[in-house]
Amino acid sequence: MQYNNASQNSEARPADGIEVLPRIHERHPHIHEEDVRIAWDSAILSAPRLGKDREEHIVLGFDGKGRLIEMAAVRWAVGRWTIFHATTPPSEKTFAELGIEG
């Protein structure tokens, strides 16, 4: 799957440097952009994903409803991120990737 570098298009880049792709809400109607932004801002754990062509991170954070949200994002530059995946509850695969035993 290909994601464009939002920093190349100033109109596509939000002022806070965080882009949440609409596909998240399209695939998971119970997760809204604001839920993802709150979870990102309240992240409790994150780690870079190794072996990727770009700088990807997996992140866990709580949204305003108290749900633990799993997110995956690409870092384009300092402070510039595209969150391309979010789901709740987090998968066992994500817990394992972050070194959390279930």
Residue frames relative to the residue before (quaternion, step in Angstrom):
aa qw qx qy qz dx dy dz
M 1.0000 0.0000 0.0000 0.0000 0.00 0.00 0.00
Q 0.2428 -0.7922 0.5502 0.1034 3.58 -0.87 0.95
Y 0.0855 -0.7728 0.6280 0.0334 3.56 -0.98 0.90
N 0.3981 -0.7184 0.5191 0.2365 3.54 -0.88 0.91
N 0.4952 -0.6287 0.5107 0.3143 3.52 -1.15 0.66
A 0.3530 -0.7760 0.4870 0.1898 3.56 -0.32 1.28
S 0.6002 0.5858 -0.3751 0.3948 3.61 1.08 -0.55
Q 0.5895 0.5698 -0.3742 0.4334 3.61 1.20 -0.25
N 0.7507 0.2784 -0.1563 0.5784 3.57 1.24 -0.41
S 0.3109 -0.7999 0.4794 0.1833 3.57 -0.15 1.26
E 0.6163 0.5439 -0.3607 0.4407 3.63 1.10 -0.50
A 0.6812 0.4872 -0.2865 0.4653 3.59 1.11 -0.64
R 0.6684 0.5111 -0.2931 0.4540 3.58 1.21 -0.38
P 0.3771 -0.7242 0.5277 0.2342 3.60 -0.66 1.06
A 0.6597 -0.5393 0.3597 0.3803 3.56 -1.21 0.53
D 0.7011 0.4698 -0.2813 0.4567 3.61 1.04 -0.69
G 0.5379 -0.6613 0.3841 0.3547 3.60 1.26 -0.01
I 0.6492 0.4839 -0.3153 0.4949 3.59 1.29 0.02
E 0.1024 -0.7729 0.6252 0.0360 3.55 -0.77 1.09
V 0.1297 -0.7633 0.6299 0.0613 3.57 -0.85 1.01
L 0.3575 -0.7637 0.4929 0.2147 3.57 -0.48 1.16
P 0.5431 -0.6481 0.4337 0.3113 3.60 -0.97 0.86
R 0.5448 0.6435 -0.3932 0.3667 3.60 1.15 -0.53
I 0.5566 0.6047 -0.3987 0.4070 3.60 1.17 -0.51
H 0.7136 0.4256 -0.2543 0.4949 3.59 0.79 -1.00
E 0.6030 0.5584 -0.3555 0.4452 3.61 1.08 -0.65
R 0.7246 0.4192 -0.2337 0.4946 3.60 0.97 -0.85
H 0.7808 0.1709 -0.0610 0.5978 3.57 1.15 -0.73
P 0.2050 -0.8406 0.4876 0.1168 3.62 0.28 1.24
H 0.6406 0.5342 -0.3245 0.4460 3.61 1.18 -0.44
I 0.6752 0.4120 -0.2852 0.5413 3.60 1.31 -0.07
H 0.1494 -0.8003 0.5791 0.0429 3.55 -0.61 1.19
E 0.6894 -0.4752 0.3421 0.4265 3.56 -1.25 0.40
E 0.6564 0.5187 -0.3172 0.4466 3.59 0.91 -0.88
D 0.6015 0.5505 -0.3541 0.4579 3.61 1.08 -0.71
V 0.6677 0.5010 -0.2908 0.4676 3.56 0.95 -0.93
R 0.6574 0.5155 -0.3128 0.4519 3.59 0.92 -0.88
I 0.6550 0.4969 -0.3133 0.4753 3.59 0.96 -0.84
A 0.6530 0.5075 -0.3128 0.4672 3.58 0.95 -0.89
W 0.6311 0.5278 -0.3275 0.4646 3.60 1.01 -0.79
D 0.6930 0.4846 -0.2718 0.4593 3.56 0.91 -0.96
S 0.7487 0.3445 -0.1984 0.5305 3.59 1.17 -0.54
A 0.1713 0.8283 -0.5167 0.1322 3.58 1.18 0.57
I 0.2200 -0.7843 0.5704 0.1050 3.54 -0.99 0.91
L 0.7955 0.0542 -0.0116 0.6034 3.56 1.23 -0.41
S 0.1173 0.7753 -0.6164 0.0726 3.57 -1.02 0.80
A 0.0051 -0.7851 0.6192 -0.0103 3.52 -1.23 0.53
P 0.4919 -0.6269 0.4996 0.3398 3.57 -1.10 0.61
R 0.3768 -0.6835 0.5725 0.2512 3.53 -1.17 0.63
L 0.3161 -0.7776 0.5193 0.1601 3.55 -0.64 1.13
G 0.7962 0.3299 -0.2345 0.4498 3.54 -1.21 0.53
K 0.5249 0.6103 -0.4252 0.4139 3.60 1.16 0.49
D 0.5548 -0.6206 0.4455 0.3296 3.57 -1.18 0.59
R 0.7589 0.2389 -0.1406 0.5892 3.56 1.20 -0.52
E 0.5922 -0.5789 0.4141 0.3778 3.57 -1.23 0.22
E 0.0359 0.7994 -0.5929 0.0896 3.55 -0.20 1.35
H 0.1181 -0.7724 0.6214 0.0576 3.52 -1.20 0.69
I 0.2476 -0.7058 0.6394 0.1780 3.53 -1.23 0.58
V 0.0670 -0.8222 0.5628 -0.0519 3.56 -0.82 1.07
L 0.1336 -0.7515 0.6392 0.0943 3.56 -1.16 0.71
G 0.1681 0.7725 -0.5997 0.1237 3.56 -0.98 0.88
F 0.4599 -0.6724 0.5097 0.2767 3.54 -1.27 0.41
D 0.3399 -0.7178 0.5673 0.2176 3.54 -1.03 0.82
G 0.7314 -0.4488 0.2996 0.4170 3.58 -1.29 0.00
K 0.6509 0.4914 -0.3034 0.4927 3.56 1.30 -0.25
G 0.5583 -0.6304 0.3706 0.3918 3.58 1.32 0.05
R 0.4876 0.6546 -0.4402 0.3742 3.60 1.25 0.21
L 0.3882 -0.6800 0.5685 0.2524 3.55 -1.08 0.78
I 0.1330 -0.8096 0.5715 0.0151 3.56 -0.64 1.20
E 0.2661 -0.7168 0.6281 0.1444 3.53 -1.03 0.94
M 0.0028 0.8020 -0.5964 0.0328 3.57 -0.85 0.98
A 0.1231 -0.7393 0.6538 0.1036 3.53 -1.25 0.56
A 0.0026 -0.8174 0.5723 -0.0663 3.54 -0.89 1.00
V 0.3178 -0.6962 0.6097 0.2065 3.51 -1.34 0.46
R 0.2423 -0.7427 0.6075 0.1438 3.54 -0.98 0.91
W 0.2260 -0.7975 0.5508 0.0977 3.57 -0.66 1.16
A 0.7653 -0.0960 0.1144 0.6261 3.56 1.06 -0.82
V 0.7095 -0.4097 0.3138 0.4799 3.57 -1.25 0.08
G 0.8510 0.1111 -0.1141 0.5004 3.55 -0.70 1.13
R 0.6636 0.4706 -0.3062 0.4945 3.63 1.23 0.07
W 0.0754 0.8140 -0.5617 0.1273 3.55 -0.49 1.28
T 0.1450 -0.7228 0.6622 0.1345 3.53 -1.31 0.50
I 0.1963 -0.7562 0.6156 0.1034 3.57 -0.67 1.14
F 0.0934 -0.8454 0.5259 -0.0009 3.56 -0.44 1.25
H 0.7752 0.2057 -0.1216 0.5848 3.59 1.25 -0.19
A 0.1585 0.7491 -0.6376 0.0850 3.54 -1.10 0.78
T 0.1117 0.7778 -0.6120 0.0893 3.54 -1.05 0.80
T 0.0778 -0.7660 0.6340 0.0724 3.52 -1.31 0.33
P 0.5284 -0.2442 -0.8095 0.0766 1.56 -1.79 1.70
P 0.6415 -0.5121 0.3868 0.4203 3.59 -1.21 0.31
S 0.5007 -0.6676 0.4709 0.2860 3.54 -1.15 0.67
E 0.6256 -0.5195 0.4259 0.3967 3.55 -1.27 0.38
K 0.6009 0.5662 -0.3492 0.4432 3.58 1.10 -0.72
T 0.6546 0.5033 -0.3087 0.4721 3.59 0.99 -0.81
F 0.6309 0.5179 -0.3374 0.4689 3.58 0.94 -0.86
A 0.6609 0.5035 -0.3077 0.4637 3.59 0.93 -0.87
E 0.6392 0.5317 -0.3176 0.4559 3.58 1.00 -0.86
L 0.7222 0.4146 -0.2301 0.5035 3.58 1.09 -0.73
G 0.5248 -0.6746 0.3853 0.3480 3.58 1.30 0.09
I 0.4824 0.6396 -0.4423 0.4033 3.55 1.19 0.58
E 0.2588 -0.7682 0.5669 0.1464 3.57 -0.74 1.04
G 0.3559 -0.7842 0.4794 0.1689 3.56 -0.90 0.95
